[in-house]
Amino acid sequence: DLVAALKESFTICDGAYASLTDANAGEALKLPRGQRTRLGMLVGNTTHSNEEYGYMAVYLRLKGVVPPSSEGR
C-alpha cells in the first residue's frame, strides 16, 4: 500500500511539474491559507523535499547507513 501511494504521489507531482509553462507560472492558486503562484507552489514542494531528505540522511547515518546521495558510484 505504501509503495503504491508513493508511486501515485510521484505521478501527481510529475504532472504538476510538466504542466508548468512560462505563461502559467505566475498564475495565482487559491489555497486554504491564501494564494500562491504555480511556480511558488513547486518551489515550495522542492524545498520541502530537500528538507525531508536532509532529515532522512541524518537518521540513516545514525543507524550506520550511508545515504544514497553520498554513496560512491
N, C-alpha and C positions, 0 to 999 in steps of 0.2 A: 504494500500500500504506500509506503514511504517513497520508494523508488518511482512509482507511478505518479505520485503527487509532485515529486521533484521534476520529472520529465515534463509534466503538464505545465509547471511554472516556467521552465525553460522555453517551451513553445509560446506561451503568452508573452514573455519578455522579448523573445526574438521577434515576434510580430510587432511589438511596440517600437523596438529599435528600427526595424525595417520600414515602418510606416513614417518615420521622421524624415521630413524634407526641409529644404531651406524655406519653402513657402509656409509650412505649418509650424515651424519650430517655436515661433513667438505666440502661437495661439494659446489663449488662457483657458485652463480647465478648472471647473468648479470642484472644490473639494469640501469635505465636512468643516474644515477649519480655514476656509478662504479660497484663494486661487493660486495656481502656479502655471507656468508655461509648460508646454510639452517638453521642451528642452530641459527646463528646470527639473521636471519630474525624472527624466532619465539621468541627469547629473546626480540627483539625489539617490537614485537607485544604485548607480555605480559607486558612489561614496559609501553607501550603506554596505554594499557587497565587500568593498575593500576593508572596511572596519571589521566586519564579521570574519573575514579571512585572517585578519591580524589576531583576533581573539583565538581563533581556531589554531593558529600556528603556535601560540603560547601554550595552549593546552597540550598539543601534540609534543612539543619539546619537553614539557613537564613529565610526560609519560615516556620519554626517551625515543620518540618517533620524529624523524626528520620530515618537516613539511614538504609537500610536493614541489613548491617553488624553490626550495633550497637543495633538492637532490641534484646530483651530478647527472650529466647527460649520458 
